[in-house]
Amino acid sequence: MQIKQHDRSHMVELKDGSAWRIWPGDIPKTLQWLPTTEIDVADIEDEICSHALVDRSNGSRPWCRRPLQVRRDLHEEEITPQTRYIVVQHENEWLIKFREEEYGPYRS
């Protein structure tokens, strides 16, 4: 699979439409990639990163995960790998997002 977009150093979008947040320590590996670079997605066993993007030309395997997003009708905000939960306010309501689950709304 080839890269569709890689204009932000920590994000890679593949031509299949999947988007990936690159682990900060692995960003230098991805900065060498060209739009023609062939990438495979591999599952990995890790608490934070769920996948590796494998560069077919040299075998490098930057770790990554799909970016989590708070409800689209509230924000397009990405959650960083260090975040345990996020609280979002929308008008007079609050939501808590934790491990892909939403709790609330709670009123102010």
N, C-alpha and C positions, 0 to 999 in steps of 0.2 A: 504494500500500500504506500502511496506517496503523500507528501505533506501538502495540505491545502493552504494553511496559513501558519506563520510562525513569526508574527511581527511584535510579539511581547516575549521577552526572554524566558519567562516561566510557563508559558502556555503554548501548546502545539495542537493544531486542528488537522486531522487527517481527511483525506478525500472522501471517506465514508461518512463524514459529518461528526465523528466522535472527537471530543475535546479532552485534553489531558493537561493536568497541572504537574510540572516537572519538579522533582525533589530539588531543593536549593543547591545541594552539593553536586548534583548532576547536570546543572544548567550548562556548564562549559562544554559538555559532550554534545549537547543539542545545537549549540551555536555554530558548529561546523556543518550542519546539515543544509542541503540545498533542496529546492522543490522536487528534484528528481531522485533524491535519496529514497531508497526502498526501506520501509519500516514494517516490522511485524509486531503485533501486540501479544505479550506473553503474561499469563497469570504468575504471580509470585506469592510467597507466604511471608507477609509482613504485617505488623499491627497498623501501620499508617498508610503505606503505599500498597496498592492492590495489583499493580501491573508494572511491567517494564516495556519500554519501546525499544525493540532490538533493531539496530542498524545492520542490514544485511551485508554491507560492504566491509565492515570491520568487526562486527560482533559486539560493539559497545551496547550496554543495556542500562540506559538511564531509568531510574525508578520514577514512577508517576502514579497518579490516581485521577479519576474523573473529578472535576471540580463540583463541590456541593453548592447548591444555590438556595437561597431563601426564597420563599414563594415569589414567583415572577410578578404577581400583582402588587407586591410590596417593594421589593428591591431586586436588582440584578447583582447582588453582592456575593462574592466568592468567600468561602470560609477557608482560612489557612490551615495547614496540617496540624499546627499546635493548638488550634481552638477546640475546646471540649464542648462548648455550647455557645449559642448566640441568641441575644434577645433583640427583637425588632419591634419598634413602635410604628403603628399606622393609625393616624387620627387618635382616638381614645382607647385603642386596643393594643395589647402587647402579645407577642408570640414568642415561644421559646423553641429553638431548633436544636435537637440533640441526637446525634447518630442517625440521621436521616428520618427522624420522627419529629412531628410538630406537636406542641402542647399549647393549649389556649384556644381561643383568644381570652385574655384577661383584660378587664376594664380598669382604667385609671381612676 
